[in-house]
Amino acid sequence: MRDQLYLFIFMFHFSTGCIVSDVKHIEITAYSGGSVVLPCSCADPQSTVTAFTWEFEQGNRWIQVFQDEKYSGRRVLFNERSPTNLSLLISDLRMNDQGYYNCITESNSITHVDLKVKGCDLVENRKTFKVTGYSGESVVLPCSCTELLAKPEQIQWIYLIENNYKEIYPKEQTENYKNRVKLLNSNTPGNLSLHISALTTEDQGEYQCSVSSQQVVSFRLTVLHAEEKPHVNTITLTTHQASHQTQDSTTSQLNPTQQHTSRNVFILGVFFSVFLLALLAFILWRCRGGRNDKKVTTDGGELKTEQDNQDDVMYSTVVHVKTASTAAHTHSDPVELTEYASVNVKR
């Protein structure tokens, strides 16, 4: 009985096939020109997928993605390496790829995907700008999408010459711009700015950046000769000052930043001079203090030595009495002779 139950469960498992994961509705945002993965997979990794399909809603009907020519060369399935991964990869996205998609398995298990595609809308649409360049140099005509990750389905730069517009990028319809024009940053899909090198006066005129008939930015380029380029005035400061008037005139020509820098340098110089004087005074004071200490120490040492010597000497008085020899009954006063002898006392 138990074996029959296991067999029933086994047969039921394979009869139900792939049941997609619990996520039934997914919203995804992508950018034109990029790629996107529409996720769909079986909830049970041991499932066996016999049939499944991706369909796209167009109007009031559903179209099989793998039968629509607009997806030709842009669709890839993941189930070749992972049979239960039914996700769909769409590359080189276009605005008409936006819409609702369904992933359907043979068991009528469905995953709904809502795909939104952001396209390129020019930042300064329908506006005209004036740009000035100089002969022999380069110039950039700025043009970009509001979404820098969005690559326009088409980009065109044109130049008005003799009342006719000629394309200069990506096609070069005039030899004058050959090998002199390129997009400024090819790594950012939404940056469409045009770089023109080796300018000549013949490049002067009107230009347009367009991604569609409704998305256009215009430019009026003026090309001047190199000698017409304004020069930057430089200020030369001299150390000689003839009078206070000259000094005031030079100071008035300095901008606030230079005046602030000069004041800081002056303050720093004064501080450094005061520091050096203080250091020199301290060194002199230390030298004189050392000599006085030495003198006091020497005098004190001599004084102490002398005092010690005096302490070591004791004076004693020796009295010698000399009596003259006289006759009997004759009185004579003795003569006292006093001598001083020094006695050294060792301690």
LOMIKOL-945014 format. One record per residue (C-alpha): x, y, z. Coordinates in Angstrom, 2 decimals. Example, Ala and Ser with C-alpha at 12.3 -4.5 7.8 and 13.67 -1.06 7.14 Angstrom:
SITE:12.30:-4.50:7.80
SITE:13.67:-1.06:7.14
This chain:
SITE:0.00:0.00:0.00
SITE:2.84:2.40:0.88
SITE:4.64:1.66:-2.39
SITE:1.48:2.43:-4.35
SITE:1.18:5.76:-2.53
SITE:4.77:6.70:-3.40
SITE:4.15:5.78:-7.04
SITE:1.01:7.96:-7.12
SITE:2.88:10.95:-5.69
SITE:5.69:10.42:-8.19
SITE:3.32:10.27:-11.15
SITE:1.40:13.34:-9.91
SITE:4.63:15.29:-9.58
SITE:5.57:14.77:-13.21
SITE:2.04:15.16:-14.50
SITE:1.71:18.66:-13.02
SITE:5.01:19.78:-14.64
SITE:6.47:23.23:-13.86
SITE:4.58:25.50:-11.51
SITE:6.12:28.96:-11.49
SITE:7.26:30.60:-8.28
SITE:4.97:32.43:-5.90
SITE:5.80:35.82:-7.46
SITE:2.95:36.28:-9.90
SITE:3.29:39.95:-10.84
SITE:6.59:41.77:-11.39
SITE:7.30:45.39:-12.37
SITE:10.63:46.20:-14.07
SITE:12.10:49.50:-15.31
SITE:14.85:49.56:-17.96
SITE:16.45:52.07:-20.35
SITE:16.36:52.25:-24.12
SITE:19.44:50.79:-25.75
SITE:20.12:48.58:-22.71
SITE:19.15:45.02:-21.74
SITE:16.65:43.51:-19.33
SITE:15.86:40.08:-17.87
SITE:12.21:39.09:-17.43
SITE:12.29:36.53:-14.58
SITE:10.34:33.27:-14.60
SITE:11.26:29.96:-12.96
SITE:9.72:26.79:-11.58
SITE:9.01:26.75:-7.85
SITE:10.27:23.14:-7.64
SITE:13.84:22.81:-8.94
SITE:13.15:19.08:-9.64
SITE:10.32:19.91:-12.02
SITE:10.37:18.77:-15.63
SITE:9.43:21.42:-18.18
SITE:7.83:20.00:-21.30
SITE:6.49:23.23:-22.80
SITE:6.33:26.94:-21.98
SITE:6.05:30.24:-23.83
SITE:6.54:34.01:-23.53
SITE:3.89:36.33:-24.95
SITE:3.60:40.12:-25.30
SITE:0.40:42.17:-25.28
SITE:0.01:44.33:-28.35
SITE:-3.27:46.16:-28.69
SITE:-6.02:43.78:-27.72
SITE:-4.17:40.59:-28.51
SITE:-1.24:38.54:-27.23
SITE:1.71:37.88:-29.55
SITE:4.26:35.08:-29.14
SITE:7.64:36.70:-28.48
SITE:9.53:34.01:-30.38
SITE:7.27:34.48:-33.39
SITE:7.52:38.28:-33.60
SITE:10.20:39.62:-35.95
SITE:10.80:42.74:-33.87
SITE:12.52:40.56:-31.26
SITE:14.70:38.78:-33.82
SITE:18.30:38.60:-32.65
SITE:17.45:40.28:-29.33
SITE:15.90:37.46:-27.28
SITE:17.71:34.79:-25.24
SITE:16.35:32.06:-22.93
SITE:18.17:30.76:-19.86
SITE:16.65:27.26:-19.75
SITE:19.34:25.71:-21.93
SITE:21.72:25.50:-18.98
SITE:19.09:25.47:-16.24
SITE:15.90:23.69:-17.40
SITE:13.74:25.19:-14.64
SITE:14.94:28.78:-15.31
SITE:12.55:30.13:-17.94
SITE:13.71:33.78:-17.76
SITE:13.86:35.85:-20.95
SITE:16.69:38.27:-21.85
SITE:15.88:41.11:-24.24
SITE:18.78:43.28:-25.48
SITE:18.93:46.59:-27.36
SITE:15.67:47.71:-25.80
SITE:13.31:49.95:-27.75
SITE:10.43:52.09:-26.65
SITE:7.90:49.74:-28.27
SITE:9.21:46.89:-26.09
SITE:7.38:48.48:-23.18
SITE:4.23:46.66:-22.07
SITE:2.91:43.49:-20.43
SITE:4.53:40.06:-20.76
SITE:3.35:36.60:-19.65
SITE:5.41:33.50:-18.91
SITE:3.08:30.47:-19.33
SITE:3.92:26.80:-18.62
SITE:2.09:23.67:-19.78
SITE:0.19:23.58:-16.50
SITE:-1.22:27.07:-17.23
SITE:0.87:28.56:-14.45
SITE:1.52:32.19:-15.34
SITE:3.96:34.93:-14.27
SITE:3.01:38.50:-15.27
SITE:5.74:41.05:-15.98
SITE:5.10:44.78:-16.45
SITE:8.07:46.26:-18.37
SITE:8.61:50.04:-18.49
SITE:11.25:51.46:-20.86
SITE:12.66:54.97:-20.30
SITE:13.75:56.66:-23.52
SITE:15.82:59.74:-24.35
SITE:14.22:63.15:-23.84
SITE:16.61:66.01:-24.55
SITE:17.42:68.27:-21.60
SITE:16.92:71.56:-23.48
SITE:14.36:70.44:-26.02
SITE:13.27:73.04:-28.58
SITE:15.80:75.65:-27.39
SITE:18.52:77.52:-29.30
SITE:21.95:78.37:-27.85
SITE:24.79:80.63:-28.99
SITE:28.32:79.20:-28.92
SITE:31.61:80.95:-29.74
SITE:34.75:79.21:-30.96
SITE:38.15:80.27:-32.34
SITE:39.88:79.18:-35.49
SITE:42.42:76.42:-35.01
SITE:40.88:75.33:-31.71
SITE:38.05:72.97:-30.68
SITE:34.48:73.51:-29.54
SITE:31.80:71.38:-27.85
SITE:28.10:71.67:-28.67
SITE:26.30:70.32:-25.55
SITE:23.38:67.94:-25.99
SITE:22.20:65.19:-23.61
SITE:19.24:63.07:-22.50
SITE:17.47:63.65:-19.20
SITE:18.29:60.00:-18.44
SITE:22.03:59.55:-19.04
SITE:21.61:55.75:-19.06
SITE:19.08:55.94:-21.88
SITE:20.51:55.52:-25.36
SITE:18.37:57.05:-28.11
SITE:17.26:54.75:-30.88
SITE:18.71:57.27:-33.30
SITE:20.98:60.32:-33.00
SITE:21.66:62.87:-35.70
SITE:23.76:66.03:-35.88
SITE:23.08:68.27:-38.90
SITE:24.56:71.53:-40.20
SITE:22.76:74.22:-42.17
SITE:24.69:75.17:-45.27
SITE:23.31:77.11:-48.23
SITE:19.78:76.79:-46.83
SITE:20.14:72.99:-46.72
SITE:20.81:70.73:-43.75
SITE:23.70:68.30:-44.16
SITE:24.27:65.42:-41.73
SITE:27.69:65.50:-40.09
SITE:27.15:62.70:-37.52
SITE:26.95:59.71:-37.60
SITE:27.18:60.06:-41.39
SITE:29.38:62.69:-42.96
SITE:27.57:64.19:-45.90
SITE:30.18:66.91:-46.36
SITE:33.94:66.49:-46.69
SITE:34.57:69.59:-44.60
SITE:33.85:67.69:-41.34
SITE:35.59:64.42:-42.16
SITE:37.62:63.11:-39.20
SITE:36.88:66.28:-37.19
SITE:33.65:65.42:-35.39
SITE:32.91:62.88:-32.65
SITE:30.64:62.42:-29.63
SITE:32.25:63.80:-26.48
SITE:31.69:60.77:-24.23
SITE:30.87:57.43:-25.79
SITE:30.82:55.66:-22.39
SITE:27.66:57.51:-21.30
SITE:24.79:56.57:-23.63
SITE:22.79:59.71:-22.86
SITE:25.62:62.20:-23.52
SITE:25.21:63.27:-27.14
SITE:27.48:66.36:-27.09
SITE:29.42:66.96:-30.32
SITE:33.15:67.76:-30.36
SITE:34.44:69.65:-33.42
SITE:38.21:70.06:-33.76
SITE:40.43:72.27:-35.96
SITE:37.79:74.98:-36.31
SITE:37.73:77.24:-39.35
SITE:35.59:80.25:-40.16
SITE:33.70:78.02:-42.60
SITE:32.33:76.03:-39.63
SITE:30.31:79.03:-38.52
SITE:26.57:78.49:-38.83
SITE:23.56:76.66:-37.38
SITE:23.62:73.12:-35.97
SITE:20.94:70.77:-34.66
SITE:21.01:67.77:-32.30
SITE:17.96:65.53:-32.74
SITE:16.81:62.13:-31.50
SITE:13.36:62.36:-33.08
SITE:11.24:64.88:-34.92
SITE:9.91:66.15:-31.55
SITE:13.25:66.20:-29.69
SITE:15.59:68.85:-31.17
SITE:18.16:71.30:-29.74
SITE:19.66:74.05:-31.95
SITE:22.98:75.93:-31.84
SITE:24.37:79.05:-33.53
SITE:28.13:78.75:-33.75
SITE:30.30:81.83:-34.25
SITE:33.95:81.24:-35.21
SITE:36.39:84.11:-34.59
SITE:40.02:84.45:-35.58
SITE:42.58:83.44:-32.97
SITE:43.88:87.00:-32.61
SITE:40.39:88.11:-31.59
SITE:40.50:85.93:-28.51
SITE:40.53:88.13:-25.39
SITE:43.77:88.05:-23.45
SITE:43.93:87.61:-19.70
SITE:45.52:90.67:-18.06
SITE:48.43:89.89:-15.75
SITE:49.75:92.13:-12.93
SITE:53.49:92.50:-12.31
SITE:54.55:93.65:-8.84
SITE:57.92:95.41:-8.35
SITE:59.84:95.93:-5.13
SITE:60.72:99.55:-5.99
SITE:58.09:102.07:-4.90
SITE:58.67:105.66:-6.06
SITE:56.02:107.16:-3.82
SITE:52.97:106.40:-1.74
SITE:50.86:107.12:-4.80
SITE:52.55:104.31:-6.76
SITE:52.04:101.91:-3.89
SITE:48.38:102.75:-3.57
SITE:47.90:102.37:-7.34
SITE:49.50:98.94:-7.36
SITE:47.45:97.82:-4.36
SITE:44.23:98.97:-5.98
SITE:44.96:96.76:-9.03
SITE:45.13:93.65:-6.88
SITE:42.04:91.62:-6.56
SITE:40.75:90.71:-3.05
SITE:42.39:87.28:-3.18
SITE:45.85:88.72:-3.93
SITE:45.46:91.39:-1.22
SITE:44.44:88.75:1.29
SITE:47.44:86.59:0.29
SITE:49.88:89.54:0.62
SITE:48.49:90.41:4.06
SITE:48.92:86.81:5.20
SITE:52.52:86.75:3.95
SITE:53.29:90.01:5.81
SITE:51.77:88.76:9.06
SITE:53.67:85.48:8.72
SITE:56.95:87.40:8.19
SITE:56.40:89.56:11.29
SITE:55.57:86.52:13.39
SITE:58.66:84.67:12.16
SITE:60.92:87.70:12.94
SITE:59.53:88.03:16.47
SITE:60.03:84.31:17.00
SITE:63.71:84.52:15.93
SITE:64.36:87.50:18.25
SITE:62.75:85.69:21.18
SITE:64.82:82.57:20.46
SITE:68.06:84.62:20.28
SITE:67.27:86.37:23.59
SITE:66.60:83.05:25.28
SITE:69.93:81.63:24.07
SITE:71.86:84.69:25.36
SITE:70.10:84.51:28.70
SITE:70.96:80.84:29.05
SITE:74.63:81.49:28.24
SITE:74.99:84.30:30.84
SITE:73.17:82.26:33.47
SITE:75.61:79.39:32.91
SITE:78.65:81.61:33.47
SITE:77.24:83.10:36.72
SITE:76.46:79.66:38.04
SITE:79.98:78.55:37.31
SITE:81.49:81.58:39.06
SITE:79.36:81.16:42.13
SITE:80.19:77.52:42.22
SITE:83.91:78.21:41.94
SITE:83.94:80.94:44.58
SITE:81.85:78.85:46.84
SITE:84.24:75.96:46.40
SITE:87.26:78.09:47.29
SITE:85.45:79.58:50.24
SITE:84.47:76.22:51.49
SITE:88.00:74.90:51.10
SITE:89.44:77.83:53.00
SITE:86.90:77.41:55.75
SITE:87.65:73.72:55.93
SITE:91.37:74.49:56.31
SITE:90.65:76.92:59.04
SITE:88.55:74.34:60.83
SITE:91.37:71.86:60.55
SITE:93.88:74.19:62.31
SITE:93.73:74.81:66.02
SITE:95.87:77.32:67.76
SITE:97.30:76.51:71.20
SITE:99.20:78.81:73.45
SITE:102.42:77.62:74.92
SITE:103.83:79.68:77.74
SITE:107.49:79.41:78.45
SITE:108.62:80.72:81.89
SITE:112.22:81.64:82.18
SITE:113.55:82.31:85.69
SITE:116.83:84.02:86.27
SITE:119.12:82.65:88.75
SITE:119.67:85.10:91.60
SITE:121.10:85.18:95.03
SITE:119.15:84.17:98.00
SITE:116.51:86.47:99.35
SITE:116.43:88.44:96.05
SITE:112.95:88.60:94.35
SITE:112.73:88.89:90.57
SITE:109.60:88.96:88.42
SITE:109.48:86.20:85.87
SITE:109.53:87.16:82.16
SITE:106.77:85.60:80.14
SITE:107.57:84.65:76.51
SITE:104.56:83.55:74.55
SITE:104.71:81.48:71.28
SITE:101.92:80.18:69.16
SITE:102.07:76.75:67.62
SITE:99.62:75.34:65.17
SITE:98.30:71.88:65.59
SITE:96.74:70.08:62.71
SITE:93.69:68.14:63.61
SITE:92.67:65.31:61.33
SITE:88.99:64.55:61.18
